[in-house]
Amino acid sequence: MSSQTYTTIGHVKSVNGSRLSIKLSDDIKSSIPIIDGVVYRVGQIGSFVRIPLGYANLYGIVTQAGAEAIPEKLIGISSASDNLMSSRWITVVLVGERIRDRFERGVIQYPTPEDEVHLVTIDDLKIIYSQINKDSSLTVGQISASESLPAHIDLDKFTSRHCAIVGSTGSGKSNTVSIILEAIASNKKFKSSRILLIDPHGEYNETLRTYSKVYRIGADTKNDENELSIPFWALPFNELFSIFPGALKESALESIRAMVYERKVEAAKLLDKKPLEQSISADSPIPFSLNKLWFELDDFEKQVFNKEKVGSDFELKLVDRIENGDPSNLKPSKHHPPAPGGGNPNINKGAMGILSYLNGIRNRLMDDRYNFLFNPGAYKPNLTGKATKDLHLLLAEWLNHDKPITILDLSGVPSEIMSSISGTIIKIIYDSLFWGQELNVGGRKQPILLALEEAHSYLKAGENSISSRIVQTIAKEGRKYGVGLLLITQRPSELDETVLSQLGSLIALRMTNSKDRGHVGSVMPDDLNDLVSLLPSLRTGEGLIMGESVKIPSRVRFDKIAYAPKSSDPLISEQWILDKPDSKEYEDLILRWRNRKFK
């Protein structure tokens, strides 16, 4: 086909706010015209059109093509001579305008029926995509429509206005996350950048190893990994006691809350910098001995009394223990059992009946899987509530080291407490930056990006968990205090809509589940929800970037990360070729299970 320079493809027929119905011209000789040696495709979903209006040019993105794009009113009044159904139609959503050589999102004027509609050429795209703020721009890939054009995102708007990266398994989601975080971390201008990545599966330890400090349970110190410690006393009261199996009556829970409060008040006197006593509550991040609390509760529940006659009255006298216990190693005291029939010794009538719950606490405290929480090294307080290290040192370890990225690998955290632990980590970070917002290490003067991988696993819609509550708070208020969110998930339909509605940007990769696509379409910015029909056909590593972090909604081919993210699952093909182990090891297996210890 011969080259042509004529770019008119049709005319506006209907204007409904930012949505336009456009009838393509019958005299277009081909749907793939060649202009200046470049092949274009007319009416492709996700492609751009240009509408000249005097000194301005409006730009829109094609969201529908074919019969569905015909305005309903025209169908209702059309006559046979109109031949509407035999004509080609597209629906376009306006996304921005260019005045001379300056492109801006949004429009201040609208076209009218019969205005001409033109193809957007490579030269048009260059004008749009070349207008970037070099000081805050990150290059993450290439524009799919023209892979000679680099794809940029605006760092300021990407972080402070929050973003989500969504896509099915195998769509290139982890690679996209890695490319974006690497683009930030590798930029030497951002020497004080702070990124905290919560990684439930340990996918990014290798991928981002050059730019990150990794904290994980059972750290490999030879690989520069660090042991993950999360002191239990930093958890809010309800979250801490929800970790233990079983449930308590409200009266018993409040009694324990009062005991925790008293211990935190006493332990606060041992801190180097003492808080005001009136500001302390059971939720305050102040060390106290959980071992001693358990021991005293257990001892109280088991106490028995002898009823002795003194004159005309009876008095209760505490019966001595058979054997004293030791709170340091969680050894309970031994008491006489109560006598049957109400004789001596009598049961403690003040007991709360929580021995079963206390056994659950002891089992958790002795379980190796929870050592990161209940035995956090120097952060574990002694029986008086004095810890060698305080919370400010933990924050400095996580947020003020020589690498731009901190990876908290939660792959060793038991699944039943994943929501509580991840939520507590986020709350520790947010609360500290909120209260320290006027300090140099606070969020306003040194912002932070919280990247939450597998967000759907601890941020479920309708849940009243600590993780859901704190992420909702950050989504609504975090930008004021320098805390940005990056949500990463393969199941957006399970995320809370309140959080999704607060996102300034969205990166959608290939997505095959119709429910997930519908959920994404409902929160797509710029009235572009019709573009969800594109998602199943995107290539691996390709995605739609929409929202405030880009000049114009773009289909992007993301770069490839040097070290591909690896699954933490065992490789069956490697393990099954080995000889079977000795059956005697099952004896050790059962012993470790009974001891709740890995060694």
C-alpha positions as CSV (number, residue, x, y, z in Angstrom):
1,M,0.0,0.0,0.0
2,S,1.3,3.4,-0.8
3,S,2.5,5.8,1.9
4,Q,0.1,8.6,3.0
5,T,0.1,11.6,5.2
6,Y,-3.6,12.0,5.6
7,T,-4.4,11.2,9.3
8,T,-8.2,11.9,9.5
9,I,-10.0,8.7,10.4
10,G,-13.5,9.9,11.3
11,H,-15.8,12.4,12.9
12,V,-17.3,13.0,16.4
13,K,-21.0,12.0,16.4
14,S,-21.9,12.1,20.1
15,V,-20.4,13.8,23.2
16,N,-21.3,12.5,26.7
17,G,-19.0,14.2,29.1
18,S,-15.5,12.8,28.4
19,R,-16.9,9.9,26.4
20,L,-17.2,10.4,22.7
21,S,-18.8,8.2,20.0
22,I,-16.9,8.5,16.7
23,K,-18.0,7.2,13.3
24,L,-15.0,6.2,11.3
25,S,-14.9,7.6,7.7
26,D,-15.9,5.3,4.9
27,D,-13.2,6.6,2.7
28,I,-10.4,5.1,4.8
29,K,-8.9,2.6,2.4
30,S,-7.4,0.4,5.1
31,S,-7.6,-0.2,8.8
32,I,-3.8,-0.3,8.8
33,P,-2.6,2.9,7.0
34,I,1.1,3.7,6.5
35,I,2.0,7.2,7.5
36,D,5.6,8.3,6.9
37,G,6.7,4.7,6.6
38,V,5.1,3.7,9.9
39,V,2.2,1.2,10.0
40,Y,-0.8,2.2,12.2
41,R,-3.9,0.3,13.2
42,V,-7.2,2.3,13.3
43,G,-9.6,1.7,16.1
44,Q,-7.5,-0.6,18.2
45,I,-8.6,-0.9,21.9
46,G,-6.1,1.1,23.9
47,S,-4.9,3.2,21.0
48,F,-5.0,7.0,20.9
49,V,-6.8,9.5,18.8
50,R,-6.3,13.3,18.4
51,I,-9.1,15.9,17.9
52,P,-7.9,19.3,16.8
53,L,-9.7,22.3,18.4
54,G,-8.2,25.5,17.2
55,Y,-4.9,26.0,18.9
56,A,-5.4,23.0,21.1
57,N,-5.5,19.2,20.4
58,L,-7.6,16.9,22.5
59,Y,-6.3,13.3,23.1
60,G,-8.4,10.3,23.9
61,I,-8.0,6.6,24.3
62,V,-10.2,4.0,22.4
63,T,-12.2,1.9,24.8
64,Q,-14.7,0.3,22.5
65,A,-15.0,-0.6,18.8
66,G,-17.8,-2.0,16.7
67,A,-21.6,-2.1,17.3
68,E,-21.3,-1.6,21.1
69,A,-19.8,1.9,20.3
70,I,-22.9,3.1,18.5
71,P,-24.9,5.6,20.6
72,E,-28.1,4.0,21.8
73,K,-30.2,7.0,20.8
74,L,-29.0,6.8,17.3
75,I,-29.9,3.1,17.1
76,G,-33.4,3.9,18.3
77,I,-34.1,6.6,15.6
78,S,-32.0,5.3,12.7
79,S,-33.6,4.5,9.4
80,A,-32.5,1.9,7.0
81,S,-30.6,4.5,4.9
82,D,-28.4,5.4,7.9
83,N,-26.6,2.0,7.5
84,L,-25.3,2.4,11.1
85,M,-24.7,-1.2,11.6
86,S,-22.5,-1.4,8.5
87,S,-20.4,1.6,9.6
88,R,-17.4,1.4,11.8
89,W,-17.7,3.0,15.3
90,I,-15.4,3.6,18.2
91,T,-15.9,5.0,21.7
92,V,-13.2,7.3,23.0
93,V,-12.5,8.6,26.5
94,L,-10.7,12.0,26.6
95,V,-7.6,12.0,28.8
96,G,-5.8,15.2,28.1
97,E,-5.0,18.1,25.8
98,R,-2.0,19.6,24.1
99,I,-1.6,23.4,23.6
100,R,1.2,23.9,21.2
101,D,3.9,21.5,22.5
102,R,2.7,21.2,26.1
103,F,0.5,18.3,27.1
104,E,-1.7,18.3,30.3
105,R,-3.9,15.7,31.8
106,G,-7.6,16.6,31.7
107,V,-9.5,18.8,29.3
108,I,-11.0,22.3,29.7
109,Q,-12.9,22.2,26.4
110,Y,-14.9,19.5,24.6
111,P,-15.4,18.7,20.9
112,T,-18.7,19.1,19.1
113,P,-20.4,16.8,16.7
114,E,-18.7,16.5,13.3
115,D,-15.3,17.6,14.6
116,E,-12.5,15.7,12.8
117,V,-10.8,12.8,14.6
118,H,-7.2,12.0,13.7
119,L,-4.7,9.2,14.2
120,V,-2.1,9.8,16.9
121,T,1.3,9.4,15.1
122,I,4.7,8.6,16.5
123,D,5.5,12.4,16.4
124,D,2.5,13.1,18.6
125,L,3.5,10.4,21.1
126,K,7.0,11.8,21.3
127,I,5.6,15.2,22.3
128,I,3.5,13.6,25.0
129,Y,6.0,11.2,26.4
130,S,9.0,13.6,26.2
131,Q,7.4,16.0,28.6
132,I,8.7,14.6,31.9
133,N,10.1,16.1,35.0
134,K,13.6,14.6,34.9
135,D,14.2,15.2,38.6
136,S,11.3,12.9,39.6
137,S,11.0,10.6,36.5
138,L,11.7,6.9,36.5
139,T,12.2,4.8,33.4
140,V,10.5,1.4,33.7
141,G,10.1,0.1,30.2
142,Q,8.9,1.0,26.7
143,I,5.6,2.2,25.3
144,S,4.0,-0.8,23.5
145,A,2.7,1.3,20.6
146,S,6.3,2.4,19.9
147,E,9.0,0.5,21.7
148,S,11.5,3.3,20.8
149,L,9.7,5.5,23.3
150,P,10.7,5.0,27.0
151,A,7.9,4.6,29.5
152,H,8.2,6.9,32.5
153,I,6.4,7.2,35.8
154,D,6.5,10.2,38.2
155,L,8.1,9.1,41.5
156,D,6.4,11.8,43.6
157,K,2.8,10.9,42.4
158,F,3.5,7.2,42.3
159,T,4.6,7.1,46.0
160,S,2.6,9.8,47.8
161,R,-0.7,9.2,45.9
162,H,-0.4,5.4,46.4
163,C,-0.5,2.7,43.7
164,A,-1.4,-0.9,43.1
165,I,0.1,-3.5,40.8
166,V,-2.3,-6.3,40.0
167,G,-2.0,-9.3,37.7
168,S,-2.5,-13.0,37.6
169,T,0.1,-15.5,38.4
170,G,2.7,-15.6,35.6
171,S,1.8,-12.1,34.3
172,G,5.2,-10.6,35.2
173,K,3.9,-8.9,38.4
174,S,7.0,-9.7,40.5
175,N,9.3,-8.5,37.7
176,T,7.3,-5.2,37.4
177,V,7.7,-4.6,41.2
178,S,11.4,-5.3,41.0
179,I,11.9,-3.0,38.0
180,I,10.2,-0.1,39.7
181,L,11.9,-0.6,43.0
182,E,15.3,-1.0,41.3
183,A,14.7,2.2,39.3
184,I,14.3,4.1,42.5
185,A,17.1,2.4,44.4
186,S,19.7,2.6,41.6
187,N,19.1,6.3,41.1
188,K,22.0,7.9,43.0
189,K,20.1,11.2,43.3
190,F,17.7,9.5,45.8
191,K,20.5,8.8,48.3
192,S,18.0,8.9,51.2
193,S,15.3,6.9,49.7
194,R,13.4,4.6,52.1
195,I,11.4,1.6,50.8
196,L,10.0,-1.1,53.1
197,L,8.9,-4.3,51.3
198,I,6.8,-6.8,53.2
199,D,7.4,-10.1,51.4
200,P,5.3,-13.1,52.6
201,H,7.2,-15.6,50.3
202,G,10.7,-14.4,50.1
203,E,10.5,-13.7,46.4
204,Y,12.7,-10.6,46.3
205,N,15.7,-11.5,48.4
206,E,17.7,-12.5,45.4
207,T,16.1,-10.1,42.9
208,L,16.9,-6.9,44.8
209,R,20.0,-8.1,46.7
210,T,22.2,-5.3,45.4
211,Y,20.0,-2.6,46.9
212,S,18.4,-4.2,49.9
213,K,18.9,-5.4,53.5
214,V,17.0,-8.6,54.2
215,Y,15.5,-9.6,57.5
216,R,14.1,-13.1,57.8
217,I,13.5,-15.8,60.3
218,G,16.4,-18.2,60.2
219,A,18.6,-15.7,58.4
220,D,21.6,-16.9,56.4
221,T,24.2,-14.6,57.7
222,K,26.8,-15.8,55.2
223,N,24.5,-14.2,52.5
224,D,24.3,-10.9,54.5
225,E,20.8,-11.7,55.8
226,N,19.7,-10.4,59.2
227,E,17.5,-12.2,61.8
228,L,14.0,-10.9,61.8
229,S,12.9,-9.8,65.3
230,I,9.5,-8.3,66.2
231,P,9.2,-7.8,69.9
232,F,5.8,-9.0,71.2
233,W,5.5,-6.0,73.5
234,A,5.2,-3.6,70.5
235,L,1.9,-5.3,69.5
236,P,-1.3,-3.7,70.7
237,F,-2.9,-5.6,73.5
238,N,-5.7,-7.2,71.5
239,E,-3.4,-8.3,68.7
240,L,-0.9,-9.8,71.1
241,F,-3.5,-11.9,72.9
242,S,-5.3,-12.9,69.7
243,I,-2.1,-14.8,68.8
244,F,-2.8,-17.4,71.6
245,P,-5.3,-20.2,70.9
246,G,-8.7,-20.1,72.5
247,A,-10.9,-17.2,73.7
248,L,-11.4,-15.4,76.9
249,K,-14.5,-14.0,78.6
250,E,-14.6,-10.2,78.5
251,S,-14.1,-10.0,82.3
252,A,-11.0,-12.2,82.2
253,L,-9.6,-10.2,79.2
254,E,-10.1,-6.9,81.0
255,S,-8.4,-8.3,84.2
256,I,-5.4,-9.3,82.1
257,R,-5.4,-5.9,80.3
258,A,-5.2,-4.2,83.7
259,M,-2.2,-6.4,84.7
260,V,-0.4,-5.6,81.5
261,Y,-1.0,-1.9,82.0
262,E,0.4,-2.1,85.5
263,R,3.5,-3.9,84.3
264,K,4.1,-1.4,81.5
265,V,3.8,1.5,83.9
266,E,6.5,-0.1,86.1
267,A,8.7,-1.1,83.2
268,A,8.5,2.5,81.8
269,K,10.4,3.7,84.8
270,L,13.4,1.5,83.6
271,L,13.5,3.2,80.2
272,D,16.3,5.7,79.4
273,K,13.7,8.2,78.2
274,K,10.6,7.8,80.4
275,P,7.2,8.6,78.9
276,L,4.5,10.4,80.8
277,E,2.6,7.9,83.0
278,Q,-0.8,9.3,82.0
279,S,0.0,8.6,78.4
280,I,0.7,4.9,79.0
281,S,-1.9,2.2,78.1
282,A,-1.9,-1.6,77.6
283,D,-1.3,-0.8,73.9
284,S,1.8,1.3,74.5
285,P,5.0,-0.2,72.9
286,I,6.7,-0.6,76.3
287,P,8.6,-3.8,77.3
288,F,7.1,-6.2,79.9
289,S,7.8,-9.8,80.9
290,L,5.2,-12.1,79.3
291,N,6.9,-15.0,81.0
292,K,6.3,-13.5,84.4
293,L,2.7,-12.5,83.5
294,W,1.9,-16.1,82.5
295,F,3.6,-17.5,85.6
296,E,1.7,-15.3,88.0
297,L,-1.6,-16.0,86.3
298,D,-1.0,-19.7,86.2
299,D,0.1,-19.7,89.8
300,F,-3.0,-17.7,90.9
301,E,-5.4,-20.0,89.0
302,K,-3.9,-23.1,90.7
303,Q,-3.9,-21.8,94.3
304,V,-5.9,-23.7,96.9
305,F,-6.9,-22.6,100.4
306,N,-7.6,-24.4,103.7
307,K,-10.7,-23.3,105.6
308,E,-9.8,-22.9,109.2
309,K,-12.0,-22.1,112.1
310,V,-11.0,-19.0,114.1
311,G,-13.4,-18.4,117.0
312,S,-16.9,-18.5,115.6
313,D,-15.7,-17.6,112.0
314,F,-13.9,-19.4,109.3
315,E,-10.8,-18.0,107.5
316,L,-9.1,-19.1,104.3
317,K,-5.4,-19.8,104.5
318,L,-3.3,-20.2,101.3
319,V,-1.8,-23.6,101.1
320,D,2.0,-23.7,100.3
321,R,3.1,-24.9,96.9
322,I,4.3,-28.5,96.5
323,E,7.1,-27.1,94.3
324,N,8.0,-23.6,93.2
325,G,8.1,-23.0,89.5
326,D,10.4,-20.7,87.4
327,P,9.0,-18.1,85.0
328,S,12.4,-17.8,83.2
329,N,12.0,-21.2,81.6
330,L,8.2,-21.4,81.8
331,K,8.2,-24.0,84.5
332,P,4.8,-23.9,86.4
333,S,4.5,-24.2,90.2
334,K,3.0,-27.4,91.5
335,H,0.0,-27.0,93.9
336,H,-2.1,-29.5,95.9
337,P,-5.2,-30.5,94.0
338,P,-8.5,-29.4,95.6
339,A,-10.3,-32.0,97.7
340,P,-13.5,-33.5,96.5
341,G,-16.7,-32.6,98.2
342,G,-15.7,-29.1,99.3
343,G,-13.2,-30.3,101.9
344,N,-9.7,-28.9,102.5
345,P,-7.9,-27.8,100.5
346,N,-10.5,-25.6,98.7
347,I,-10.3,-24.2,95.2
348,N,-9.5,-20.6,94.7
349,K,-12.9,-19.0,94.2
350,G,-11.3,-15.9,92.8
351,A,-9.8,-17.8,89.8
352,M,-11.0,-16.8,86.4
353,G,-11.0,-20.4,85.0
354,I,-8.5,-19.7,82.3
355,L,-6.0,-22.5,82.8
356,S,-6.6,-23.9,79.3
357,Y,-5.9,-20.5,77.8
358,L,-2.8,-20.2,79.9
359,N,-1.6,-23.6,78.6
360,G,-2.1,-22.2,75.1
361,I,0.1,-19.2,76.0
362,R,2.9,-21.4,77.4
363,N,2.8,-23.6,74.2
364,R,3.1,-20.6,72.0
365,L,6.0,-19.2,74.1
366,M,7.8,-22.5,73.8
367,D,7.2,-22.9,70.1
368,D,10.3,-22.3,68.0
369,R,8.2,-20.9,65.2
370,Y,7.4,-17.9,67.4
371,N,10.9,-17.2,68.6
372,F,11.1,-14.1,66.4
373,L,8.2,-12.7,68.4
374,F,8.6,-14.0,72.0
375,N,12.4,-14.5,72.1
376,P,13.5,-11.5,70.0
377,G,17.1,-11.6,71.2
378,A,18.2,-8.3,72.9
379,Y,14.7,-7.0,72.5
380,K,13.3,-9.6,75.0
381,P,12.8,-8.0,78.4
382,N,13.9,-9.7,81.6
383,L,11.5,-10.6,84.4
384,T,11.5,-6.9,85.6
385,G,10.6,-5.6,82.1
386,K,14.0,-4.3,81.2
387,A,15.2,-5.0,77.6
388,T,18.8,-4.5,76.4
389,K,17.5,-2.9,73.2
390,D,14.6,-0.6,72.8
391,L,12.2,0.0,69.8
392,H,14.2,3.0,68.4
393,L,17.1,0.7,67.7
394,L,14.8,-1.7,65.7
395,L,13.4,1.3,63.7
396,A,17.0,2.5,63.0
397,E,18.0,-1.1,61.9
398,W,15.0,-1.3,59.5
399,L,14.9,2.3,58.1
400,N,18.3,3.9,58.5
401,H,20.9,1.5,57.1
402,D,23.1,2.1,54.0
403,K,20.7,0.4,51.5
404,P,17.6,2.1,50.1
405,I,15.3,-1.0,50.4
406,T,14.5,-3.0,53.5
407,I,12.9,-6.5,52.8
408,L,11.0,-8.1,55.7
409,D,10.8,-11.7,54.6
410,L,7.8,-13.2,56.4
411,S,8.0,-16.6,54.8
412,G,8.8,-18.1,58.2
413,V,5.9,-16.5,60.0
414,P,3.1,-19.0,60.8
415,S,0.2,-18.4,58.5
416,E,-2.4,-18.1,61.3
417,I,-0.7,-15.0,62.6
418,M,0.4,-13.5,59.3
419,S,-2.3,-10.8,59.4
420,S,-1.5,-9.7,62.9
421,I,2.3,-9.6,62.3
422,S,2.1,-7.8,59.0
423,G,-0.4,-5.4,60.4
424,T,1.7,-4.8,63.5
425,I,4.8,-4.1,61.4
426,I,2.9,-1.5,59.3
427,K,1.4,0.0,62.5
428,I,4.8,0.3,64.1
429,I,6.2,2.1,61.1
430,Y,3.2,4.4,60.5
431,D,2.7,5.4,64.2
432,S,6.4,6.1,64.6
433,L,6.6,8.3,61.5
434,F,3.3,10.0,62.4
435,W,4.4,11.0,65.9
436,G,7.9,11.9,64.6
437,Q,6.6,13.9,61.6
438,E,8.5,17.1,62.6
439,L,11.8,15.3,63.1
440,N,14.4,14.7,60.4
441,V,13.6,10.9,60.5
442,G,9.9,11.4,60.4
443,G,7.7,10.8,57.4
444,R,7.3,14.4,56.3
445,K,11.1,15.1,56.0
446,Q,12.1,11.6,55.0
447,P,9.1,9.9,53.2
448,I,8.8,6.2,53.0
449,L,7.2,3.8,50.5
450,L,5.5,0.7,52.0
451,A,5.3,-2.1,49.4
452,L,2.9,-4.9,50.4
453,E,3.4,-8.1,48.4
454,E,0.4,-10.5,48.3
455,A,-1.7,-7.8,49.9
456,H,-4.9,-9.9,49.5
457,S,-3.6,-12.4,52.1
458,Y,-3.8,-10.0,55.0
459,L,-5.9,-7.1,53.6
460,K,-9.2,-8.9,52.9
461,A,-12.4,-6.9,52.2
462,G,-14.8,-6.8,55.2
463,E,-12.2,-7.9,57.7
464,N,-11.7,-5.8,60.8
465,S,-8.1,-7.0,61.3
466,I,-5.3,-4.7,62.4
467,S,-3.7,-4.9,58.9
468,S,-6.9,-3.8,57.2
469,R,-7.5,-1.0,59.6
470,I,-4.0,0.5,59.5
471,V,-3.7,0.2,55.6
472,Q,-7.1,2.0,55.3
473,T,-5.7,4.7,57.6
474,I,-2.6,5.1,55.5
475,A,-4.6,5.1,52.2
476,K,-6.7,8.0,53.6
477,E,-4.1,10.0,55.5
478,G,-0.7,8.7,54.8
479,R,0.2,11.1,52.0
480,K,0.0,14.0,54.6
481,Y,2.7,12.3,56.7
482,G,5.0,11.1,53.9
483,V,3.9,7.4,53.9
484,G,3.1,6.0,50.5
485,L,1.5,2.6,49.7
486,L,2.3,0.1,46.9
487,L,-0.2,-2.8,47.0
488,I,0.8,-5.9,45.0
489,T,-1.8,-8.6,44.5
490,Q,-3.1,-11.3,42.2
491,R,-6.5,-11.2,43.7
492,P,-7.8,-7.6,43.7
493,S,-11.3,-8.8,44.2
494,E,-10.4,-9.7,47.8
495,L,-9.0,-6.3,48.6
496,D,-11.0,-3.7,50.5
497,E,-12.7,-1.3,48.1
498,T,-12.0,1.6,50.5
499,V,-8.3,1.2,50.0
500,L,-8.5,0.6,46.2
501,S,-10.6,3.8,45.8
502,Q,-7.8,5.9,47.4
503,L,-5.2,4.8,44.9
504,G,-3.8,7.5,42.6
505,S,-2.3,5.1,40.1
506,L,-3.0,1.5,38.9
507,I,-0.7,-0.9,37.0
508,A,-2.8,-3.8,35.6
509,L,-1.0,-6.7,34.0
510,R,-2.6,-9.8,32.4
511,M,-5.6,-10.9,34.3
512,T,-7.8,-13.9,33.4
513,N,-10.2,-14.1,36.3
514,S,-13.4,-12.2,35.4
515,K,-14.3,-11.4,39.0
516,D,-10.9,-9.8,39.5
517,R,-11.2,-7.9,36.2
518,G,-14.6,-6.5,37.2
519,H,-13.1,-5.3,40.5
520,V,-10.2,-3.6,38.8
521,G,-12.6,-2.0,36.2
522,S,-14.7,-0.5,39.0
523,V,-11.7,1.4,40.4
524,M,-9.9,2.3,37.1
525,P,-9.3,6.0,37.0
526,D,-10.2,8.3,34.1
527,D,-13.4,6.5,33.2
528,L,-11.4,3.8,31.5
529,N,-13.1,0.8,33.0
530,D,-13.9,-0.6,29.5
531,L,-10.2,-1.3,29.1
532,V,-10.5,-4.3,31.3
533,S,-11.3,-6.2,28.1
534,L,-7.7,-5.8,27.2
535,L,-6.3,-7.5,30.3
536,P,-6.6,-11.2,29.3
537,S,-4.7,-10.5,26.1
538,L,-1.7,-8.6,27.5
539,R,1.7,-10.2,27.0
540,T,3.8,-11.4,29.9
541,G,5.6,-8.4,31.4
542,E,3.1,-6.0,29.7
543,G,0.7,-3.8,31.6
544,L,-1.6,-0.8,31.5
545,I,-0.4,2.2,33.7
546,M,-3.2,4.5,34.6
547,G,-3.6,7.4,37.0
548,E,-1.6,10.3,38.3
549,S,1.9,8.9,37.9
550,V,1.8,9.0,34.1
551,K,1.0,11.8,31.6
552,I,-1.4,9.6,29.7
553,P,-2.8,6.1,30.3
554,S,-0.2,3.8,28.7
555,R,0.3,0.3,27.6
556,V,3.8,-0.5,28.6
557,R,6.3,-3.3,28.1
558,F,8.3,-3.4,31.3
559,D,12.0,-4.1,31.4
560,K,13.4,-7.4,32.6
561,I,15.1,-7.6,36.0
562,A,18.6,-9.1,36.0
563,Y,17.8,-11.7,38.7
564,A,14.4,-13.2,38.1
565,P,12.2,-13.6,41.2
566,K,12.4,-17.1,42.5
567,S,9.8,-19.2,44.2
568,S,10.6,-20.5,47.7
569,D,8.9,-23.8,47.0
570,P,11.1,-26.9,46.9
571,L,12.0,-28.1,43.5
572,I,10.4,-31.5,43.2
573,S,12.4,-32.5,40.1
574,E,15.6,-32.1,42.1
575,Q,14.4,-33.7,45.3
576,W,12.7,-36.8,43.9
577,I,15.9,-38.0,42.1
578,L,17.6,-38.4,45.5
579,D,17.7,-41.6,47.5
580,K,14.9,-42.0,50.1
581,P,16.0,-41.1,53.6
582,D,16.4,-43.5,56.5
583,S,13.0,-44.3,58.2
584,K,14.6,-43.8,61.6
585,E,14.5,-40.1,61.0
586,Y,10.7,-40.2,61.6
587,E,11.5,-40.7,65.2
588,D,13.4,-37.4,65.3
589,L,10.6,-35.8,63.4
590,I,8.0,-36.8,66.0
591,L,10.3,-35.6,68.8
592,R,10.7,-32.2,67.2
593,W,7.0,-32.0,66.7
594,R,6.3,-32.8,70.3
595,N,9.0,-30.4,71.5
596,R,7.8,-27.7,69.0
597,K,11.5,-27.1,68.1
598,F,13.3,-27.4,64.8
599,K,16.5,-28.8,66.4
